[in-house]
Amino acid sequence: QGTESHLYYHLLNGLTLFAACELGVFDFLLASERPMSAAQVAAGLGTDVDGMERLLSACAGLELLGTQAAGGEVLYSNTDMSRMYLSRSSPRSLFHSVEYYSKTVYLCWNYLTDAVREGKNQYEKAFGLPSEDLFEALYRSDDEMIKFMQLMNSTWNVCGRDVMTAFDLSPFKTIYDLGGCSGALAKQCVRAYPQSSVTIFDLPKVVSTCREHFVSPTDERIFFHEGITSFPPNGNLGHHWVPYGPKGGAGAASSASVKRCNGTTN
Ligand SMILES: C[S@@+](CC[C@H](N)C(=O)[O-])C[C@H]1O[C@@H](n2cnc3c(N)ncnc32)[C@H](O)[C@@H]1O
């Protein structure tokens, strides 16, 4: 098959992964603790048997599941990779990232052609919401905001510690995380540097959701600040992380604040 067909088959691979995660295939196989037939998985998850057989077979083709033959049947089990990254309960789970890509990011990509034609975001078509502000669109309901925060959280489940220890940050005792979201990096930071404390700056509703759902009061070295425009009076930033984002978004807000704190104007 030509390169062209490989290109569009990649899209189908992604959709296969989304469906298997959404239906709970990897969680079911993890909980069952032994290889299962398609009929058993279908019965457990309440789906059509033939549909499940095809999905499991596609997952096996993508090496997301392992197979073995037993008594004329094919039995399926998680691979190390799917157990580690695709089951919800794993400490390194990317389940929420997959869910977000499936339910939100994918919606926007449906309108890529229109975005290129028109040169503007397609939130109105994707989410039914006219918005020039990315975060207004992403946080269009409390539920959506939590899903975005779970996405951020799950990303750092995998590589947060490596990022925090890529440079020695131990000389910095007071650290500000601009656009700190779910606090996932802040947690990794205080874990890696026991002498440090981290203050998370974010939008008021994100800070309150973070407090309620993501950072426990027992994380004693993590503090919060609502909004990104006011810094401590001495304006001394030991270290900062500037969130990425669209033109004029959080990144711009953070850069402006950092310049103010550093006493620079451009
Ligand atoms: C792409 S997310 C990055 C989150 C986090 N740094 C991480 O990597 O997990 C950007 C963050 O900036 C926050 N943000 C956007 N605009 C902001 C503003 N004006 N003031 C404070 N935070 C803002 C968002 O709520 C979000 O948590």
The ligand as an SDF file (V2000), in Angstrom:
LIG
                    3D

 27 29  0  0  0  0  0  0  0  0999 V2000
   -1.9720   25.1080   28.5450 C   0  0  0  0  0  0  0  0  0  0  0  0
   -2.4150   25.2580   30.2290 S   0  0  0  0  0  0  0  0  0  0  0  0
   -0.8970   24.7490   30.9970 C   0  0  0  0  0  0  0  0  0  0  0  0
   -1.1240   24.2320   32.3890 C   0  0  0  0  0  0  0  0  0  0  0  0
    0.1040   23.8440   33.1800 C   0  0  0  0  0  0  0  0  0  0  0  0
    1.1940   24.7930   33.0560 N   0  0  0  0  0  0  0  0  0  0  0  0
    0.5720   22.4610   32.7880 C   0  0  0  0  0  0  0  0  0  0  0  0
    1.5080   22.3690   32.0110 O   0  0  0  0  0  0  0  0  0  0  0  0
   -0.0230   21.4810   33.2700 O   0  0  0  0  0  0  0  0  0  0  0  0
   -2.4000   27.0330   30.4780 C   0  0  0  0  0  0  0  0  0  0  0  0
   -2.8990   27.4650   31.8520 C   0  0  0  0  0  0  0  0  0  0  0  0
   -2.9150   28.9040   31.8810 O   0  0  0  0  0  0  0  0  0  0  0  0
   -4.0740   29.3350   32.5810 C   0  0  0  0  0  0  0  0  0  0  0  0
   -4.4280   30.7140   32.1750 N   0  0  0  0  0  0  0  0  0  0  0  0
   -4.9160   31.1210   30.9800 C   0  0  0  0  0  0  0  0  0  0  0  0
   -5.1110   32.4630   30.9930 N   0  0  0  0  0  0  0  0  0  0  0  0
   -4.7330   32.9130   32.2240 C   0  0  0  0  0  0  0  0  0  0  0  0
   -4.7020   34.1900   32.8620 C   0  0  0  0  0  0  0  0  0  0  0  0
   -5.0960   35.2820   32.2420 N   0  0  0  0  0  0  0  0  0  0  0  0
   -4.2660   34.2580   34.1370 N   0  0  0  0  0  0  0  0  0  0  0  0
   -3.8830   33.1310   34.7820 C   0  0  0  0  0  0  0  0  0  0  0  0
   -3.8570   31.8920   34.2300 N   0  0  0  0  0  0  0  0  0  0  0  0
   -4.2890   31.7830   32.9740 C   0  0  0  0  0  0  0  0  0  0  0  0
   -5.1290   28.3270   32.1670 C   0  0  0  0  0  0  0  0  0  0  0  0
   -6.2260   28.3030   33.0650 O   0  0  0  0  0  0  0  0  0  0  0  0
   -4.3140   27.0220   32.1840 C   0  0  0  0  0  0  0  0  0  0  0  0
   -4.3430   26.4340   33.4530 O   0  0  0  0  0  0  0  0  0  0  0  0
  1  2  1  0
  2  3  1  0
  2 10  1  0
  3  4  1  0
  4  5  1  0
  5  6  1  0
  5  7  1  0
  7  8  2  0
  7  9  1  0
 10 11  1  0
 11 12  1  0
 11 26  1  0
 12 13  1  0
 13 14  1  0
 13 24  1  0
 14 15  1  0
 14 23  1  0
 15 16  2  0
 16 17  1  0
 17 18  1  0
 17 23  2  0
 18 19  1  0
 18 20  2  0
 20 21  1  0
 21 22  2  0
 22 23  1  0
 24 25  1  0
 24 26  1  0
 26 27  1  0
M  CHG  2   2   1   9  -1
M  END
$$$$
